[in-house]
Amino acid sequence: MDSINYLYYRLFNYFRKGNDIEIFAIIQSYLCVVGLLWINLGTILFFVSTIFFNSNSLLDIAFSENSAYNRFVITPLLIAPLFIVIFLLINKGLKQKIVEFEAESTEERKRRGKKVLTYIIVSIILFFLSITSPLYL
């Protein structure tokens, strides 16, 4: 949970520097954290589908042939729990965590910043690899 809070904190600081209005930085940071976690879940689903289900996507089980039903019923039902959980995790004791994160040394900030950047880049690369993995089988 500390890593999610730190990721949110670093994204918030990044977006706050580029924007004068703080609420936009809060919203952008929150959406980025949720998006990264969805990328991680998608990566896991695609890899598991490729390895254990002969490239038949596990998402085919949840979605039907009706695109309007998928768009307006199934997708919000799949997305809503993640939004709620991340919102609760981030807001639980966030002000105390921010004070801790602001007190870190410059060396620790650089080290943790490299970890955050590596996490984001590796998540995106693995997601694209997992999407294309069924094409190779």
Phi and psi in radians as a Rosetta constraint file:
Dihedral C 1 N 2 CA 2 C 2 CIRCULARHARMONIC -1.102 0.35
Dihedral N 2 CA 2 C 2 N 3 CIRCULARHARMONIC -0.612 0.35
Dihedral C 2 N 3 CA 3 C 3 CIRCULARHARMONIC -1.191 0.35
Dihedral N 3 CA 3 C 3 N 4 CIRCULARHARMONIC -0.638 0.35
Dihedral C 3 N 4 CA 4 C 4 CIRCULARHARMONIC -1.168 0.35
Dihedral N 4 CA 4 C 4 N 5 CIRCULARHARMONIC -0.739 0.35
Dihedral C 4 N 5 CA 5 C 5 CIRCULARHARMONIC -1.112 0.35
Dihedral N 5 CA 5 C 5 N 6 CIRCULARHARMONIC -0.697 0.35
Dihedral C 5 N 6 CA 6 C 6 CIRCULARHARMONIC -1.196 0.35
Dihedral N 6 CA 6 C 6 N 7 CIRCULARHARMONIC -0.705 0.35
Dihedral C 6 N 7 CA 7 C 7 CIRCULARHARMONIC -1.042 0.35
Dihedral N 7 CA 7 C 7 N 8 CIRCULARHARMONIC -0.781 0.35
Dihedral C 7 N 8 CA 8 C 8 CIRCULARHARMONIC -1.071 0.35
Dihedral N 8 CA 8 C 8 N 9 CIRCULARHARMONIC -0.775 0.35
Dihedral C 8 N 9 CA 9 C 9 CIRCULARHARMONIC -1.047 0.35
Dihedral N 9 CA 9 C 9 N 10 CIRCULARHARMONIC -0.818 0.35
Dihedral C 9 N 10 CA 10 C 10 CIRCULARHARMONIC -1.171 0.35
Dihedral N 10 CA 10 C 10 N 11 CIRCULARHARMONIC -0.720 0.35
Dihedral C 10 N 11 CA 11 C 11 CIRCULARHARMONIC -1.138 0.35
Dihedral N 11 CA 11 C 11 N 12 CIRCULARHARMONIC -0.694 0.35
Dihedral C 11 N 12 CA 12 C 12 CIRCULARHARMONIC -1.072 0.35
Dihedral N 12 CA 12 C 12 N 13 CIRCULARHARMONIC -0.787 0.35
Dihedral C 12 N 13 CA 13 C 13 CIRCULARHARMONIC -1.104 0.35
Dihedral N 13 CA 13 C 13 N 14 CIRCULARHARMONIC -0.673 0.35
Dihedral C 13 N 14 CA 14 C 14 CIRCULARHARMONIC -1.115 0.35
Dihedral N 14 CA 14 C 14 N 15 CIRCULARHARMONIC -0.838 0.35
Dihedral C 14 N 15 CA 15 C 15 CIRCULARHARMONIC -1.262 0.35
Dihedral N 15 CA 15 C 15 N 16 CIRCULARHARMONIC -0.512 0.35
Dihedral C 15 N 16 CA 16 C 16 CIRCULARHARMONIC -1.195 0.35
Dihedral N 16 CA 16 C 16 N 17 CIRCULARHARMONIC -0.578 0.35
Dihedral C 16 N 17 CA 17 C 17 CIRCULARHARMONIC -1.155 0.35
Dihedral N 17 CA 17 C 17 N 18 CIRCULARHARMONIC -0.579 0.35
Dihedral C 17 N 18 CA 18 C 18 CIRCULARHARMONIC -1.552 0.35
Dihedral N 18 CA 18 C 18 N 19 CIRCULARHARMONIC -0.132 0.35
Dihedral C 18 N 19 CA 19 C 19 CIRCULARHARMONIC -2.347 0.35
Dihedral N 19 CA 19 C 19 N 20 CIRCULARHARMONIC 2.443 0.35
Dihedral C 19 N 20 CA 20 C 20 CIRCULARHARMONIC -1.449 0.35
Dihedral N 20 CA 20 C 20 N 21 CIRCULARHARMONIC -0.434 0.35
Dihedral C 20 N 21 CA 21 C 21 CIRCULARHARMONIC -1.649 0.35
Dihedral N 21 CA 21 C 21 N 22 CIRCULARHARMONIC 2.085 0.35
Dihedral C 21 N 22 CA 22 C 22 CIRCULARHARMONIC -1.196 0.35
Dihedral N 22 CA 22 C 22 N 23 CIRCULARHARMONIC -0.559 0.35
Dihedral C 22 N 23 CA 23 C 23 CIRCULARHARMONIC -1.118 0.35
Dihedral N 23 CA 23 C 23 N 24 CIRCULARHARMONIC -0.557 0.35
Dihedral C 23 N 24 CA 24 C 24 CIRCULARHARMONIC -1.188 0.35
Dihedral N 24 CA 24 C 24 N 25 CIRCULARHARMONIC -0.657 0.35
Dihedral C 24 N 25 CA 25 C 25 CIRCULARHARMONIC -1.146 0.35
Dihedral N 25 CA 25 C 25 N 26 CIRCULARHARMONIC -0.669 0.35
Dihedral C 25 N 26 CA 26 C 26 CIRCULARHARMONIC -1.120 0.35
Dihedral N 26 CA 26 C 26 N 27 CIRCULARHARMONIC -0.818 0.35
Dihedral C 26 N 27 CA 27 C 27 CIRCULARHARMONIC -1.147 0.35
Dihedral N 27 CA 27 C 27 N 28 CIRCULARHARMONIC -0.775 0.35
Dihedral C 27 N 28 CA 28 C 28 CIRCULARHARMONIC -1.103 0.35
Dihedral N 28 CA 28 C 28 N 29 CIRCULARHARMONIC -0.728 0.35
Dihedral C 28 N 29 CA 29 C 29 CIRCULARHARMONIC -1.116 0.35
Dihedral N 29 CA 29 C 29 N 30 CIRCULARHARMONIC -0.791 0.35
Dihedral C 29 N 30 CA 30 C 30 CIRCULARHARMONIC -1.068 0.35
Dihedral N 30 CA 30 C 30 N 31 CIRCULARHARMONIC -0.808 0.35
Dihedral C 30 N 31 CA 31 C 31 CIRCULARHARMONIC -1.125 0.35
Dihedral N 31 CA 31 C 31 N 32 CIRCULARHARMONIC -0.633 0.35
Dihedral C 31 N 32 CA 32 C 32 CIRCULARHARMONIC -1.158 0.35
Dihedral N 32 CA 32 C 32 N 33 CIRCULARHARMONIC -0.731 0.35
Dihedral C 32 N 33 CA 33 C 33 CIRCULARHARMONIC -1.111 0.35
Dihedral N 33 CA 33 C 33 N 34 CIRCULARHARMONIC -0.793 0.35
Dihedral C 33 N 34 CA 34 C 34 CIRCULARHARMONIC -1.112 0.35
Dihedral N 34 CA 34 C 34 N 35 CIRCULARHARMONIC -0.728 0.35
Dihedral C 34 N 35 CA 35 C 35 CIRCULARHARMONIC -1.084 0.35
Dihedral N 35 CA 35 C 35 N 36 CIRCULARHARMONIC -0.745 0.35
Dihedral C 35 N 36 CA 36 C 36 CIRCULARHARMONIC -1.115 0.35
Dihedral N 36 CA 36 C 36 N 37 CIRCULARHARMONIC -0.691 0.35
Dihedral C 36 N 37 CA 37 C 37 CIRCULARHARMONIC -1.195 0.35
Dihedral N 37 CA 37 C 37 N 38 CIRCULARHARMONIC -0.608 0.35
Dihedral C 37 N 38 CA 38 C 38 CIRCULARHARMONIC -1.169 0.35
Dihedral N 38 CA 38 C 38 N 39 CIRCULARHARMONIC -0.636 0.35
Dihedral C 38 N 39 CA 39 C 39 CIRCULARHARMONIC -1.063 0.35
Dihedral N 39 CA 39 C 39 N 40 CIRCULARHARMONIC -0.750 0.35
Dihedral C 39 N 40 CA 40 C 40 CIRCULARHARMONIC -1.120 0.35
Dihedral N 40 CA 40 C 40 N 41 CIRCULARHARMONIC -0.755 0.35
Dihedral C 40 N 41 CA 41 C 41 CIRCULARHARMONIC -1.123 0.35
Dihedral N 41 CA 41 C 41 N 42 CIRCULARHARMONIC -0.710 0.35
Dihedral C 41 N 42 CA 42 C 42 CIRCULARHARMONIC -1.105 0.35
Dihedral N 42 CA 42 C 42 N 43 CIRCULARHARMONIC -0.697 0.35
Dihedral C 42 N 43 CA 43 C 43 CIRCULARHARMONIC -1.056 0.35
Dihedral N 43 CA 43 C 43 N 44 CIRCULARHARMONIC -0.805 0.35
Dihedral C 43 N 44 CA 44 C 44 CIRCULARHARMONIC -1.089 0.35
Dihedral N 44 CA 44 C 44 N 45 CIRCULARHARMONIC -0.789 0.35
Dihedral C 44 N 45 CA 45 C 45 CIRCULARHARMONIC -1.066 0.35
Dihedral N 45 CA 45 C 45 N 46 CIRCULARHARMONIC -0.770 0.35
Dihedral C 45 N 46 CA 46 C 46 CIRCULARHARMONIC -1.192 0.35
Dihedral N 46 CA 46 C 46 N 47 CIRCULARHARMONIC -0.708 0.35
Dihedral C 46 N 47 CA 47 C 47 CIRCULARHARMONIC -1.148 0.35
Dihedral N 47 CA 47 C 47 N 48 CIRCULARHARMONIC -0.758 0.35
Dihedral C 47 N 48 CA 48 C 48 CIRCULARHARMONIC -1.111 0.35
Dihedral N 48 CA 48 C 48 N 49 CIRCULARHARMONIC -0.718 0.35
Dihedral C 48 N 49 CA 49 C 49 CIRCULARHARMONIC -1.068 0.35
Dihedral N 49 CA 49 C 49 N 50 CIRCULARHARMONIC -0.730 0.35
Dihedral C 49 N 50 CA 50 C 50 CIRCULARHARMONIC -1.178 0.35
Dihedral N 50 CA 50 C 50 N 51 CIRCULARHARMONIC -0.754 0.35
Dihedral C 50 N 51 CA 51 C 51 CIRCULARHARMONIC -1.366 0.35
Dihedral N 51 CA 51 C 51 N 52 CIRCULARHARMONIC -0.815 0.35
Dihedral C 51 N 52 CA 52 C 52 CIRCULARHARMONIC -1.772 0.35
Dihedral N 52 CA 52 C 52 N 53 CIRCULARHARMONIC -0.362 0.35
Dihedral C 52 N 53 CA 53 C 53 CIRCULARHARMONIC -2.078 0.35
Dihedral N 53 CA 53 C 53 N 54 CIRCULARHARMONIC 0.463 0.35
Dihedral C 53 N 54 CA 54 C 54 CIRCULARHARMONIC 0.869 0.35
Dihedral N 54 CA 54 C 54 N 55 CIRCULARHARMONIC 0.821 0.35
Dihedral C 54 N 55 CA 55 C 55 CIRCULARHARMONIC 1.166 0.35
Dihedral N 55 CA 55 C 55 N 56 CIRCULARHARMONIC 0.154 0.35
Dihedral C 55 N 56 CA 56 C 56 CIRCULARHARMONIC -1.411 0.35
Dihedral N 56 CA 56 C 56 N 57 CIRCULARHARMONIC 2.119 0.35
Dihedral C 56 N 57 CA 57 C 57 CIRCULARHARMONIC -1.179 0.35
Dihedral N 57 CA 57 C 57 N 58 CIRCULARHARMONIC 2.398 0.35
Dihedral C 57 N 58 CA 58 C 58 CIRCULARHARMONIC -1.175 0.35
Dihedral N 58 CA 58 C 58 N 59 CIRCULARHARMONIC -0.378 0.35
Dihedral C 58 N 59 CA 59 C 59 CIRCULARHARMONIC -1.232 0.35
Dihedral N 59 CA 59 C 59 N 60 CIRCULARHARMONIC -0.381 0.35
Dihedral C 59 N 60 CA 60 C 60 CIRCULARHARMONIC -1.116 0.35
Dihedral N 60 CA 60 C 60 N 61 CIRCULARHARMONIC -0.473 0.35
Dihedral C 60 N 61 CA 61 C 61 CIRCULARHARMONIC -1.197 0.35
Dihedral N 61 CA 61 C 61 N 62 CIRCULARHARMONIC -0.697 0.35
Dihedral C 61 N 62 CA 62 C 62 CIRCULARHARMONIC -1.381 0.35
Dihedral N 62 CA 62 C 62 N 63 CIRCULARHARMONIC -0.617 0.35
Dihedral C 62 N 63 CA 63 C 63 CIRCULARHARMONIC -1.664 0.35
Dihedral N 63 CA 63 C 63 N 64 CIRCULARHARMONIC 2.605 0.35
Dihedral C 63 N 64 CA 64 C 64 CIRCULARHARMONIC -1.875 0.35
Dihedral N 64 CA 64 C 64 N 65 CIRCULARHARMONIC -3.021 0.35
Dihedral C 64 N 65 CA 65 C 65 CIRCULARHARMONIC -1.374 0.35
Dihedral N 65 CA 65 C 65 N 66 CIRCULARHARMONIC -0.344 0.35
Dihedral C 65 N 66 CA 66 C 66 CIRCULARHARMONIC -1.434 0.35
Dihedral N 66 CA 66 C 66 N 67 CIRCULARHARMONIC 1.926 0.35
Dihedral C 66 N 67 CA 67 C 67 CIRCULARHARMONIC -1.226 0.35
Dihedral N 67 CA 67 C 67 N 68 CIRCULARHARMONIC -0.595 0.35
Dihedral C 67 N 68 CA 68 C 68 CIRCULARHARMONIC -1.153 0.35
Dihedral N 68 CA 68 C 68 N 69 CIRCULARHARMONIC -0.715 0.35
Dihedral C 68 N 69 CA 69 C 69 CIRCULARHARMONIC -1.107 0.35
Dihedral N 69 CA 69 C 69 N 70 CIRCULARHARMONIC -0.748 0.35
Dihedral C 69 N 70 CA 70 C 70 CIRCULARHARMONIC -1.095 0.35
Dihedral N 70 CA 70 C 70 N 71 CIRCULARHARMONIC -0.754 0.35
Dihedral C 70 N 71 CA 71 C 71 CIRCULARHARMONIC -1.212 0.35
Dihedral N 71 CA 71 C 71 N 72 CIRCULARHARMONIC -0.713 0.35
Dihedral C 71 N 72 CA 72 C 72 CIRCULARHARMONIC -1.817 0.35
Dihedral N 72 CA 72 C 72 N 73 CIRCULARHARMONIC -0.211 0.35
Dihedral C 72 N 73 CA 73 C 73 CIRCULARHARMONIC -2.067 0.35
Dihedral N 73 CA 73 C 73 N 74 CIRCULARHARMONIC -1.010 0.35
Dihedral C 73 N 74 CA 74 C 74 CIRCULARHARMONIC -1.205 0.35
Dihedral N 74 CA 74 C 74 N 75 CIRCULARHARMONIC -0.837 0.35
Dihedral C 74 N 75 CA 75 C 75 CIRCULARHARMONIC -1.052 0.35
Dihedral N 75 CA 75 C 75 N 76 CIRCULARHARMONIC -0.848 0.35
Dihedral C 75 N 76 CA 76 C 76 CIRCULARHARMONIC -1.076 0.35
Dihedral N 76 CA 76 C 76 N 77 CIRCULARHARMONIC -0.585 0.35
Dihedral C 76 N 77 CA 77 C 77 CIRCULARHARMONIC -1.174 0.35
Dihedral N 77 CA 77 C 77 N 78 CIRCULARHARMONIC -0.544 0.35
Dihedral C 77 N 78 CA 78 C 78 CIRCULARHARMONIC -1.425 0.35
Dihedral N 78 CA 78 C 78 N 79 CIRCULARHARMONIC -0.552 0.35
Dihedral C 78 N 79 CA 79 C 79 CIRCULARHARMONIC -1.496 0.35
Dihedral N 79 CA 79 C 79 N 80 CIRCULARHARMONIC -0.645 0.35
Dihedral C 79 N 80 CA 80 C 80 CIRCULARHARMONIC -0.968 0.35
Dihedral N 80 CA 80 C 80 N 81 CIRCULARHARMONIC -0.791 0.35
Dihedral C 80 N 81 CA 81 C 81 CIRCULARHARMONIC -1.055 0.35
Dihedral N 81 CA 81 C 81 N 82 CIRCULARHARMONIC -0.664 0.35
Dihedral C 81 N 82 CA 82 C 82 CIRCULARHARMONIC -1.170 0.35
Dihedral N 82 CA 82 C 82 N 83 CIRCULARHARMONIC -0.747 0.35
Dihedral C 82 N 83 CA 83 C 83 CIRCULARHARMONIC -1.026 0.35
Dihedral N 83 CA 83 C 83 N 84 CIRCULARHARMONIC -0.772 0.35
Dihedral C 83 N 84 CA 84 C 84 CIRCULARHARMONIC -1.184 0.35
Dihedral N 84 CA 84 C 84 N 85 CIRCULARHARMONIC -0.792 0.35
Dihedral C 84 N 85 CA 85 C 85 CIRCULARHARMONIC -1.114 0.35
Dihedral N 85 CA 85 C 85 N 86 CIRCULARHARMONIC -0.803 0.35
Dihedral C 85 N 86 CA 86 C 86 CIRCULARHARMONIC -1.134 0.35
Dihedral N 86 CA 86 C 86 N 87 CIRCULARHARMONIC -0.691 0.35
Dihedral C 86 N 87 CA 87 C 87 CIRCULARHARMONIC -1.050 0.35
Dihedral N 87 CA 87 C 87 N 88 CIRCULARHARMONIC -0.781 0.35
Dihedral C 87 N 88 CA 88 C 88 CIRCULARHARMONIC -1.195 0.35
Dihedral N 88 CA 88 C 88 N 89 CIRCULARHARMONIC -0.680 0.35
Dihedral C 88 N 89 CA 89 C 89 CIRCULARHARMONIC -1.156 0.35
Dihedral N 89 CA 89 C 89 N 90 CIRCULARHARMONIC -0.730 0.35
Dihedral C 89 N 90 CA 90 C 90 CIRCULARHARMONIC -1.216 0.35
Dihedral N 90 CA 90 C 90 N 91 CIRCULARHARMONIC -0.750 0.35
Dihedral C 90 N 91 CA 91 C 91 CIRCULARHARMONIC -1.398 0.35
Dihedral N 91 CA 91 C 91 N 92 CIRCULARHARMONIC -0.200 0.35
Dihedral C 91 N 92 CA 92 C 92 CIRCULARHARMONIC -1.348 0.35
Dihedral N 92 CA 92 C 92 N 93 CIRCULARHARMONIC 1.819 0.35
Dihedral C 92 N 93 CA 93 C 93 CIRCULARHARMONIC 1.207 0.35
Dihedral N 93 CA 93 C 93 N 94 CIRCULARHARMONIC 0.468 0.35
Dihedral C 93 N 94 CA 94 C 94 CIRCULARHARMONIC -1.164 0.35
Dihedral N 94 CA 94 C 94 N 95 CIRCULARHARMONIC -0.687 0.35
Dihedral C 94 N 95 CA 95 C 95 CIRCULARHARMONIC -1.106 0.35
Dihedral N 95 CA 95 C 95 N 96 CIRCULARHARMONIC -0.638 0.35
Dihedral C 95 N 96 CA 96 C 96 CIRCULARHARMONIC -1.194 0.35
Dihedral N 96 CA 96 C 96 N 97 CIRCULARHARMONIC -0.686 0.35
Dihedral C 96 N 97 CA 97 C 97 CIRCULARHARMONIC -1.158 0.35
Dihedral N 97 CA 97 C 97 N 98 CIRCULARHARMONIC -0.689 0.35
Dihedral C 97 N 98 CA 98 C 98 CIRCULARHARMONIC -1.087 0.35
Dihedral N 98 CA 98 C 98 N 99 CIRCULARHARMONIC -0.694 0.35
Dihedral C 98 N 99 CA 99 C 99 CIRCULARHARMONIC -1.077 0.35
Dihedral N 99 CA 99 C 99 N 100 CIRCULARHARMONIC -0.724 0.35
Dihedral C 99 N 100 CA 100 C 100 CIRCULARHARMONIC -1.128 0.35
Dihedral N 100 CA 100 C 100 N 101 CIRCULARHARMONIC -0.765 0.35
Dihedral C 100 N 101 CA 101 C 101 CIRCULARHARMONIC -1.210 0.35
Dihedral N 101 CA 101 C 101 N 102 CIRCULARHARMONIC -0.588 0.35
Dihedral C 101 N 102 CA 102 C 102 CIRCULARHARMONIC -1.260 0.35
Dihedral N 102 CA 102 C 102 N 103 CIRCULARHARMONIC -0.381 0.35
Dihedral C 102 N 103 CA 103 C 103 CIRCULARHARMONIC -1.498 0.35
Dihedral N 103 CA 103 C 103 N 104 CIRCULARHARMONIC -0.008 0.35
Dihedral C 103 N 104 CA 104 C 104 CIRCULARHARMONIC -1.252 0.35
Dihedral N 104 CA 104 C 104 N 105 CIRCULARHARMONIC 2.676 0.35
Dihedral C 104 N 105 CA 105 C 105 CIRCULARHARMONIC -1.307 0.35
Dihedral N 105 CA 105 C 105 N 106 CIRCULARHARMONIC 2.888 0.35
Dihedral C 105 N 106 CA 106 C 106 CIRCULARHARMONIC -1.176 0.35
Dihedral N 106 CA 106 C 106 N 107 CIRCULARHARMONIC -0.591 0.35
Dihedral C 106 N 107 CA 107 C 107 CIRCULARHARMONIC -1.147 0.35
Dihedral N 107 CA 107 C 107 N 108 CIRCULARHARMONIC -0.772 0.35
Dihedral C 107 N 108 CA 108 C 108 CIRCULARHARMONIC -1.168 0.35
Dihedral N 108 CA 108 C 108 N 109 CIRCULARHARMONIC -0.636 0.35
Dihedral C 108 N 109 CA 109 C 109 CIRCULARHARMONIC -1.097 0.35
Dihedral N 109 CA 109 C 109 N 110 CIRCULARHARMONIC -0.732 0.35
Dihedral C 109 N 110 CA 110 C 110 CIRCULARHARMONIC -1.149 0.35
Dihedral N 110 CA 110 C 110 N 111 CIRCULARHARMONIC -0.766 0.35
Dihedral C 110 N 111 CA 111 C 111 CIRCULARHARMONIC -1.100 0.35
Dihedral N 111 CA 111 C 111 N 112 CIRCULARHARMONIC -0.822 0.35
Dihedral C 111 N 112 CA 112 C 112 CIRCULARHARMONIC -1.199 0.35
Dihedral N 112 CA 112 C 112 N 113 CIRCULARHARMONIC -0.585 0.35
Dihedral C 112 N 113 CA 113 C 113 CIRCULARHARMONIC -1.102 0.35
Dihedral N 113 CA 113 C 113 N 114 CIRCULARHARMONIC -0.695 0.35
Dihedral C 113 N 114 CA 114 C 114 CIRCULARHARMONIC -1.125 0.35
Dihedral N 114 CA 114 C 114 N 115 CIRCULARHARMONIC -0.673 0.35
Dihedral C 114 N 115 CA 115 C 115 CIRCULARHARMONIC -1.130 0.35
Dihedral N 115 CA 115 C 115 N 116 CIRCULARHARMONIC -0.724 0.35
Dihedral C 115 N 116 CA 116 C 116 CIRCULARHARMONIC -1.115 0.35
Dihedral N 116 CA 116 C 116 N 117 CIRCULARHARMONIC -0.814 0.35
Dihedral C 116 N 117 CA 117 C 117 CIRCULARHARMONIC -1.100 0.35
Dihedral N 117 CA 117 C 117 N 118 CIRCULARHARMONIC -0.727 0.35
Dihedral C 117 N 118 CA 118 C 118 CIRCULARHARMONIC -1.099 0.35
Dihedral N 118 CA 118 C 118 N 119 CIRCULARHARMONIC -0.747 0.35
Dihedral C 118 N 119 CA 119 C 119 CIRCULARHARMONIC -1.041 0.35
Dihedral N 119 CA 119 C 119 N 120 CIRCULARHARMONIC -0.780 0.35
Dihedral C 119 N 120 CA 120 C 120 CIRCULARHARMONIC -1.134 0.35
Dihedral N 120 CA 120 C 120 N 121 CIRCULARHARMONIC -0.819 0.35
Dihedral C 120 N 121 CA 121 C 121 CIRCULARHARMONIC -1.159 0.35
Dihedral N 121 CA 121 C 121 N 122 CIRCULARHARMONIC -0.788 0.35
Dihedral C 121 N 122 CA 122 C 122 CIRCULARHARMONIC -1.138 0.35
Dihedral N 122 CA 122 C 122 N 123 CIRCULARHARMONIC -0.660 0.35
Dihedral C 122 N 123 CA 123 C 123 CIRCULARHARMONIC -1.069 0.35
Dihedral N 123 CA 123 C 123 N 124 CIRCULARHARMONIC -0.788 0.35
Dihedral C 123 N 124 CA 124 C 124 CIRCULARHARMONIC -1.177 0.35
Dihedral N 124 CA 124 C 124 N 125 CIRCULARHARMONIC -0.758 0.35
Dihedral C 124 N 125 CA 125 C 125 CIRCULARHARMONIC -1.105 0.35
Dihedral N 125 CA 125 C 125 N 126 CIRCULARHARMONIC -0.802 0.35
Dihedral C 125 N 126 CA 126 C 126 CIRCULARHARMONIC -1.123 0.35
Dihedral N 126 CA 126 C 126 N 127 CIRCULARHARMONIC -0.605 0.35
Dihedral C 126 N 127 CA 127 C 127 CIRCULARHARMONIC -1.099 0.35
Dihedral N 127 CA 127 C 127 N 128 CIRCULARHARMONIC -0.823 0.35
Dihedral C 127 N 128 CA 128 C 128 CIRCULARHARMONIC -1.157 0.35
Dihedral N 128 CA 128 C 128 N 129 CIRCULARHARMONIC -0.632 0.35
Dihedral C 128 N 129 CA 129 C 129 CIRCULARHARMONIC -1.142 0.35
Dihedral N 129 CA 129 C 129 N 130 CIRCULARHARMONIC -0.664 0.35
Dihedral C 129 N 130 CA 130 C 130 CIRCULARHARMONIC -1.238 0.35
Dihedral N 130 CA 130 C 130 N 131 CIRCULARHARMONIC -0.532 0.35
Dihedral C 130 N 131 CA 131 C 131 CIRCULARHARMONIC -1.198 0.35
Dihedral N 131 CA 131 C 131 N 132 CIRCULARHARMONIC -0.716 0.35
Dihedral C 131 N 132 CA 132 C 132 CIRCULARHARMONIC -1.474 0.35
Dihedral N 132 CA 132 C 132 N 133 CIRCULARHARMONIC -0.181 0.35
Dihedral C 132 N 133 CA 133 C 133 CIRCULARHARMONIC -1.048 0.35
Dihedral N 133 CA 133 C 133 N 134 CIRCULARHARMONIC -0.645 0.35
Dihedral C 133 N 134 CA 134 C 134 CIRCULARHARMONIC -1.138 0.35
Dihedral N 134 CA 134 C 134 N 135 CIRCULARHARMONIC -0.357 0.35
Dihedral C 134 N 135 CA 135 C 135 CIRCULARHARMONIC -1.246 0.35
Dihedral N 135 CA 135 C 135 N 136 CIRCULARHARMONIC -0.405 0.35
Dihedral C 135 N 136 CA 136 C 136 CIRCULARHARMONIC -1.560 0.35
Dihedral N 136 CA 136 C 136 N 137 CIRCULARHARMONIC -0.159 0.35
